[in-house]
Amino acid sequence: MKCIFTCEHASNEVPSRYAHIFEGENGILATHRAYDSGAEKLARQLGQSCGAAVYCGAISRLLIDLNRSPSNRKSLFSPYSRKLLHQERELLRQHYYIPYREKVENVVRQAVDQGSPVLHISVHSFASVRNGRVRQADIGLLYDPARNNEKLLCAFLLSLFREKAGSLMVRRNYPYRGNTDGFNTFLRQRLPANLYAGVEIEMNQALPQTGEKYRAAVDVLIEGIGCILQCENFAGVTALEW
């Protein structure tokens, strides 16, 4: 089984030619609206430990959101980048969006075409508080409930968290649903369920500050993903100890 990690919202980078649209609002680039704090570090930790390739976005989602489908006109560009001329937005698509998405999709398709199952783990983080409400989770495991393989994978990881790190609050399809528009959902629509499983890991942005709890979460994810990768295919997950 092949595994890849991606992190679409790794960066808050803004090329100089686009800096003018943030004049007077430079602080926005340090917020969750611009990127997923801590997500790239987690993705690279997991990828290195699992011996898997890691692909990270190199531009702020306030310019173009690498995790949104091309047809998602509402979210592909932010209120800031919608101020740009059409030609400028097209440059963002051609220079950042299309190369990133095609690189990942080509890697996945190459493995699938050879009959190798691919576990695609997309790593994100979420703000601890949104609209005045505290998010009640340390880790979210997101998947499409209609894809039984993904459901089994996340159930296994959840059981391992409960066994190895019971102090962590781990929830499924929280704080977002796993079947809404995202790169995993885009690929699910194009690839067979027996050869592609897309799972999103959502980490509370406060978790890395906890030290021991963060290390425990990383350790469980490394162990759990490692166990999954020892299976010949997704059906083998049912034979793992729960």
C-alpha positions as semicolon CSV with decimal commas, in nm:
position;residue;x (nm);y (nm);z (nm)
1;M;0,000;0,000;0,000
2;K;0,125;0,347;-0,089
3;C;0,081;0,647;0,140
4;I;0,116;1,018;0,070
5;F;0,067;1,321;0,292
6;T;-0,047;1,659;0,170
7;C;-0,087;1,995;0,340
8;E;-0,279;2,236;0,122
9;H;-0,277;2,524;0,371
10;A;0,085;2,497;0,480
11;S;0,191;2,850;0,387
12;N;0,086;3,212;0,437
13;E;0,329;3,324;0,165
14;V;0,221;3,612;-0,059
15;P;0,436;3,687;-0,366
16;S;0,531;4,053;-0,390
17;R;0,316;4,115;-0,699
18;Y;0,006;4,042;-0,488
19;A;0,108;4,220;-0,167
20;H;-0,086;4,536;-0,253
21;I;-0,424;4,369;-0,192
22;F;-0,331;4,327;0,176
23;E;-0,217;4,686;0,234
24;G;-0,331;4,799;0,576
25;E;-0,425;4,443;0,672
26;N;-0,089;4,270;0,704
27;G;-0,201;4,116;1,032
28;I;-0,448;3,898;0,847
29;L;-0,162;3,690;0,706
30;A;-0,072;3,566;1,055
31;T;-0,421;3,433;1,121
32;H;-0,602;3,108;1,047
33;R;-0,769;3,275;0,752
34;A;-0,432;3,279;0,575
35;Y;-0,296;2,931;0,659
36;D;-0,318;2,631;0,893
37;S;-0,072;2,692;1,174
38;G;0,121;2,380;1,274
39;A;-0,018;2,165;0,993
40;E;0,298;2,155;0,781
41;K;0,512;2,051;1,078
42;L;0,274;1,766;1,160
43;A;0,254;1,652;0,797
44;R;0,634;1,640;0,766
45;Q;0,671;1,459;1,099
46;L;0,425;1,193;0,990
47;G;0,568;1,163;0,642
48;Q;0,924;1,122;0,764
49;S;0,828;0,863;1,025
50;C;0,612;0,667;0,778
51;G;0,860;0,688;0,492
52;A;0,602;0,861;0,275
53;A;0,614;1,156;0,037
54;V;0,484;1,491;0,165
55;Y;0,343;1,763;-0,063
56;C;0,286;2,110;0,082
57;G;0,123;2,417;-0,066
58;A;0,347;2,721;-0,108
59;I;0,095;3,005;-0,112
60;S;-0,165;3,155;0,120
61;R;-0,522;3,040;0,075
62;L;-0,619;3,407;0,085
63;L;-0,483;3,417;-0,268
64;I;-0,606;3,080;-0,394
65;D;-0,728;2,782;-0,195
66;L;-0,548;2,466;-0,301
67;N;-0,804;2,257;-0,113
68;R;-1,104;2,374;-0,317
69;S;-1,231;2,235;-0,646
70;P;-1,183;2,441;-0,964
71;S;-1,560;2,489;-0,991
72;N;-1,595;2,630;-0,637
73;R;-1,624;2,997;-0,730
74;K;-1,725;3,098;-0,379
75;S;-1,417;2,964;-0,198
76;L;-1,141;2,916;-0,458
77;F;-1,057;3,286;-0,432
78;S;-1,095;3,492;-0,114
79;P;-1,256;3,836;-0,083
80;Y;-0,900;3,972;-0,112
81;S;-0,797;3,791;-0,429
82;R;-1,133;3,854;-0,594
83;K;-1,018;4,217;-0,616
84;L;-0,755;4,107;-0,869
85;L;-0,807;4,128;-1,242
86;H;-0,905;3,805;-1,416
87;Q;-0,557;3,779;-1,568
88;E;-0,396;3,796;-1,224
89;R;-0,625;3,529;-1,083
90;E;-0,548;3,312;-1,385
91;L;-0,175;3,347;-1,309
92;L;-0,244;3,217;-0,959
93;R;-0,418;2,916;-1,110
94;Q;-0,142;2,848;-1,361
95;H;0,158;2,906;-1,131
96;Y;0,036;2,759;-0,802
97;Y;-0,300;2,583;-0,809
98;I;-0,274;2,362;-1,118
99;P;0,091;2,246;-1,065
100;Y;0,022;2,147;-0,703
101;R;-0,301;1,963;-0,774
102;E;-0,168;1,789;-1,084
103;K;0,150;1,677;-0,909
104;V;-0,044;1,507;-0,630
105;E;-0,310;1,363;-0,857
106;N;-0,049;1,221;-1,096
107;V;0,134;1,046;-0,811
108;V;-0,190;0,892;-0,689
109;R;-0,308;0,791;-1,036
110;Q;0,025;0,630;-1,120
111;A;-0,001;0,403;-0,816
112;V;-0,369;0,327;-0,875
113;D;-0,304;0,242;-1,240
114;Q;-0,051;-0,014;-1,120
115;G;-0,312;-0,166;-0,888
116;S;-0,160;-0,029;-0,567
117;P;-0,401;0,105;-0,303
118;V;-0,323;0,464;-0,199
119;L;-0,386;0,613;0,143
120;H;-0,394;0,991;0,102
121;I;-0,377;1,181;0,430
122;S;-0,440;1,553;0,407
123;V;-0,323;1,742;0,716
124;H;-0,498;2,057;0,840
125;S;-0,545;2,251;1,161
126;F;-0,837;2,442;1,307
127;A;-0,869;2,746;1,530
128;S;-0,947;2,660;1,892
129;V;-1,223;2,920;1,908
130;R;-1,455;3,019;1,626
131;N;-1,725;3,284;1,650
132;G;-1,681;3,286;2,027
133;R;-1,733;2,909;2,062
134;V;-1,461;2,675;2,185
135;R;-1,405;2,376;1,958
136;Q;-1,433;2,055;2,161
137;A;-1,160;1,837;2,013
138;D;-0,784;1,792;1,998
139;I;-0,788;1,590;1,677
140;G;-1,052;1,545;1,410
141;L;-1,053;1,247;1,172
142;L;-1,246;1,337;0,858
143;Y;-1,374;1,091;0,599
144;D;-1,665;1,024;0,367
145;P;-1,921;0,806;0,552
146;A;-2,024;0,657;0,218
147;R;-1,675;0,510;0,170
148;N;-1,656;0,208;0,398
149;N;-1,277;0,181;0,368
150;E;-1,232;0,533;0,502
151;K;-1,482;0,467;0,780
152;L;-1,285;0,158;0,889
153;L;-0,951;0,340;0,875
154;C;-1,075;0,620;1,099
155;A;-1,248;0,379;1,338
156;F;-0,917;0,195;1,379
157;L;-0,726;0,518;1,444
158;L;-0,991;0,632;1,692
159;S;-0,969;0,303;1,882
160;L;-0,591;0,337;1,900
161;F;-0,620;0,691;2,037
162;R;-0,859;0,568;2,307
163;E;-0,621;0,288;2,401
164;K;-0,291;0,477;2,388
165;A;-0,384;0,840;2,459
166;G;-0,716;0,849;2,637
167;S;-0,668;1,207;2,758
168;L;-0,692;1,334;2,401
169;M;-1,034;1,425;2,266
170;V;-1,054;1,272;1,919
171;R;-1,369;1,301;1,711
172;R;-1,481;1,183;1,370
173;N;-1,595;1,434;1,107
174;Y;-1,534;1,727;1,340
175;P;-1,507;2,025;1,326
176;Y;-1,600;1,978;0,959
177;R;-1,767;1,704;0,758
178;G;-1,531;1,486;0,559
179;N;-1,742;1,478;0,243
180;T;-1,757;1,852;0,173
181;D;-1,553;2,016;-0,102
182;G;-1,183;1,939;-0,059
183;F;-0,894;1,776;-0,242
184;N;-0,980;1,433;-0,097
185;T;-1,341;1,467;-0,213
186;F;-1,225;1,575;-0,559
187;L;-1,007;1,263;-0,590
188;R;-1,276;1,030;-0,452
189;Q;-1,499;1,127;-0,741
190;R;-1,233;1,012;-0,986
191;L;-1,083;0,704;-0,822
192;P;-1,224;0,365;-0,710
193;A;-1,289;0,316;-0,339
194;N;-1,091;-0,008;-0,327
195;L;-0,776;0,170;-0,445
196;Y;-0,807;0,519;-0,298
197;A;-0,885;0,632;0,054
198;G;-0,873;0,999;0,149
199;V;-0,855;1,094;0,516
200;E;-0,812;1,440;0,663
201;I;-0,642;1,495;0,996
202;E;-0,760;1,816;1,161
203;M;-0,544;1,927;1,453
204;N;-0,649;2,184;1,711
205;Q;-0,400;2,470;1,678
206;A;-0,361;2,477;2,056
207;L;-0,239;2,116;2,069
208;P;0,129;2,177;1,980
209;Q;0,153;2,411;2,278
210;T;0,068;2,127;2,517
211;G;0,397;1,945;2,468
212;E;0,327;1,598;2,605
213;K;-0,024;1,571;2,460
214;Y;0,101;1,676;2,117
215;R;0,379;1,418;2,126
216;A;0,127;1,152;2,229
217;A;-0,096;1,242;1,934
218;V;0,195;1,222;1,691
219;D;0,306;0,888;1,834
220;V;-0,042;0,737;1,799
221;L;-0,079;0,861;1,443
222;I;0,261;0,721;1,347
223;E;0,180;0,384;1,505
224;G;-0,168;0,367;1,357
225;I;-0,071;0,469;1,006
226;G;0,224;0,231;1,022
227;C;-0,011;-0,058;1,108
228;I;-0,242;0,034;0,821
229;L;0,046;0,046;0,573
230;Q;0,142;-0,311;0,662
231;C;-0,190;-0,425;0,515
232;E;-0,186;-0,539;0,155
233;N;-0,510;-0,353;0,088
234;F;-0,782;-0,163;0,272
235;A;-0,978;-0,480;0,344
236;G;-0,688;-0,589;0,562
237;V;-0,768;-0,315;0,812
238;T;-1,050;-0,530;0,948
239;A;-0,789;-0,781;1,069
240;L;-0,603;-0,523;1,278
241;E;-0,647;-0,524;1,655
242;W;-0,909;-0,272;1,766
